[in-house]
Amino acid sequence: MINRIGKWFDYLSYLLYSTNRHGVHSPFVYEFVDKVLYNSAPSKNEFLEYQRTLMVQSKSIGYDGVSLSEYVNTYTLPSKYCELLQRIVLFYNIKLVNEIGPSTGLEYNYIRYLSSTDLAPNLKLFSTDKLEPYTSLFNKSQKEFDKVFSQKTDHEEALDGEHFASGSPIKKLLLFHRLDRDSDFWNSLDRELLDSTNQDFFVFTHPYHNETSRLNWQRIVNQPDFHVTIDCFYLGIAIKRTQQVKEHFQLRY
């Protein structure tokens, strides 16, 4: 109950201080708002929303002391934020996505859908730091995806460096789940920072889930490595972009 009350206060504060494109003076962030955040393409795939509905209606035993239904509602992004992930991948021509930490696999499938179509056929996907019992839920989600889409896409590969070897740096999106994992989360973030560039997107789901998540999100915002941080409430984004002055943006979505 305390977590929920705190989250409502955080959301009210977000609504009060967030802005739209008219309050943004950074050309990079203005472009993000205008062409990505407030764009509507691509339209969502009906199967992905149906898959979420099945999980929400499930009566199965879940994780962390809650039912599967409650776990999905608590830790999975709302559909419009999953679609925002799709638009980020497409607009910025992201070539590699690594999902990090425990997840239901639903956000991963929204991105995986792009690589199963002509939208992003060369997109590489990875999923790391998956631990039991969450791995079984993620794998089940992938099997359901495979049943619907005949064209299988690469996933669950080892990050062995072969995709980083040629030419210019590959644009990456690092999707972090569960900021409340604390030490595990920071170990994962530090590892990815060592191999990242100015153009990589660090994306964090549910930064206001609980007090630990909120405090870790504030640490990310204050971290000198990131010159651009964007708060969309259910989604936090951080980019190095050392060529511009450090600034934090709260964008209404």
N, C-alpha and C positions, 0 to 999 in steps of 0.2 A: 504493500500500500504506500509506504514512504517513497519507494522508487517511482511509483506512478505519479504521486503528487509532485515530486521533484521534476519529473519529466514534463508535466503540464506547465509548471512555472518556466522551465527552459523553453518550451514551445511558445508560450506567450511572449517571452523576452525576444525570441527569434522573430516573431511576427512584428513586434514593435520596432526592432532595429534593422530588419532586413530591407533590402531595396531591390528595384528592378534595374533595367538597363540605363535609366535616366540618372541614377546615382553613381554610375561607374565611370571613372576617368582613365582607367588603364585600357589601352587599345586591345591588348590580348584578352583581358577579361570581358570587355565589351563585346568582342567578337564571339567569345564563348557564350555569353548571355543571349546575344541576338541570333546566332546561327546554330547553337547546340541546345542550350537550356530551354529556350522558348520555341524550338522547332518541334514539329509533330511527327516527323518521319524517322525510322520506318514504323508502320503500324504494327501493333503487337500480334504475335502468332497465337491463334486461339488455343492450340494445344497447351502452350506454356501456362496460360491462365487456368485452363482446365486442370492441369497437373497440380497447380497451387490449391485449387478448390478441393481436389481429392484429399490432399494432405490436411487441409484445414478441417475437413469434415471427418477425418479419420478418428477412430476411437482407440487407436493403438497406444501403447505405453510409449512415452517419449523419453526425454533426456533431462538431466539436471533437475529431477524431481517434478517435472510437469508433463502433461500429455503431449503427444506429437502435434495435435492441433494448436495448443498454446505455444509450443516451441516454435512452430512455423510462424505464427502471428507475432511472436516476440522478436525473433532473430532474422526473419526473411524480409527483404526490402519490399515495399509496396510496388505494384506493377509499373507505375509511371517512373519510378527510379530505376527499375531494371531496363526500361526503354531508354532512359537517359544514358545508361551505360552503353547501350547499343549505339546511340548517336555519337558519343565520345569516340568510340572505336572507329566508326566510319568517317567522321569529319576530320579527325587528326591522323587518319591512316595508320592506326595502331597495328603492328604486325605480330605482337606477342602479348598474351594475357596470362598472368599467373595469379590464380586464386589461392590465398594463403589463410590457413586456419579453418576451424570447424564450420561447416555450412550444410544446408539442406540440398545443395546442388541446383536450386532453382535459378539463382542469379547466373550461375555458370552456364546453364542451359540457354538463357536468353542470349548470351554472347556466343555460345556454341551454335546457335541457330544461324548466326551470320555466316559462319564458316561452312555451314551445310548448304548454303545457297550461293548465288552469284554475287551477293553483297560484299563478302570478304572471303573469297575462296582460299587465299593464301595465309589466313590468320592461323597462328599457332597458339594452342591452349595448353596450360599446365595447371596442375592442382597440387599444392604442397602443404606440408605440416598438417596432414589429416590424421587424426588419432581416433581409435575406437573409444566409445561406441559410434562416433559420428561418421566414420568411414562407411559403415554399412548403409546408412541413410543416403549418403552421397552416391554410392554405387548403385543403389536401387533407383535413384532419380535418373542416373545415366542410362540404365537399362530400359526404363520407360521411354526415354528420348529415342533410343535406338529402335524401339518397336515401331515408332511413328515415322521416323525419317530413315529412308532406305540407304541414303548416302552416309556412311559412317565417317566421323571426323576424328582426328587424332586428339587424344586427351590422356591424362595421367602418364605423360612421358617423363623421363628423367631429365633434369636440367644439366646436361653435360657440356654445354658451351658450344655445341656445333652450330647453333643458330646465330651465334654472335660473331662468328669468325670472319665473315666476309664484308668488305667495304665499309660504308658508313654505319653508325650505330642504329640498331633496330629500335623503333619506337615501342615502348612497353607501357602496359597498364598493370599495376600491381594492386589487386583487390584484396584488402585485408578485412577479415571478419573477427568479431569478438575482441574488441579493444580491452575488455575486462579480463583477458587472459594474463595481463600484466607482464611478468618477466618473459613468458613465452612470446608475447606480442612484440616486446622491445627487442628480443633476440632476432626475431624474423625481420623487423624493420631495419635494424642495424645491418643485417646481412644484405638486404636489398639495396640499401643506400650506397654500399661500397661499389656496386656494379650498375649504378644508375647514371643517367645523363640529365641535362637541363630540360629535355623535352618529355621525359617520362612522367606519367600520371600515377600518383599514389592516392588510392581511393579507399576510404574507410567507411564501413557500414555501421549504422546506429551509434554515432559518437555520443549520443545522450541517453544511451540505454540505462545506465546506472551511474553512480558516483565515480567508480573507477574508470569507466569509459569516458566520462566527461573530463576528468582530470588528465587522462592520457591524451585526449583530443586537444586540450589546452596546451599541454607540453609540445605537441606536434605544431600547433599554431605558433608557439614561441620559439621553436627550434630554428637556429640560424641557417640550417641547410635549406630550408624552404623559404623562398622569397614571395611566393604566391600561395595563399591558403584560401579556400572557398568553403563556406558553410551553407549547405542546403538542408540542414537539420537532420534528415535521415541519411544523408550522405555528406561526408567531408572529403575534400580534395586538396592535395598538396603537390606543388611542383617546384622544382629548384629554381629555374629561371633567374639565374644570378645576374642577368643583364638588366633587371629592373629592381627598383627600390622595394624592400620588403613591405608587404601590405596584406591585410586580411579583409575578406569580403564576405558579408552575409547577404546571400541572394535569395529572394523569395521565389519559391517553386511550388 
